[in-house]
């Protein structure tokens, strides 16, 4: 058994944001970054009851917590979220990344239905 990541991208102003999501039995791991190379960033965890905590970093903490709350609510699972965006981009990009997360979660659901 391997991990099957759903990956997508969305344009935001003059750059491209990318995301990748994998669903495990009890959790969802989601990574969001700007550019071609995936990068680990601020890491947060959100439980299905929406209680959450930052685990690593601070720059994109609020955005990670918002994305984690959405993912946990949609899946009923723990959400581990990494966000790595340039300084000052996170706040403005919130809606765009939320749309990307919704799209990726839809892709995960499609893969489960096919498997």
Secondary structure as UniProt FT lines:
FT   STRAND          6..12
FT   TURN            13..14
FT   STRAND          15..23
FT   STRAND          27..34
FT   STRAND          42..46
FT   TURN            48..49
FT   STRAND          52..56
FT   TURN            59..60
FT   HELIX           61..75
FT   STRAND          78..84
FT   TURN            87..93
FT   HELIX           94..114
//
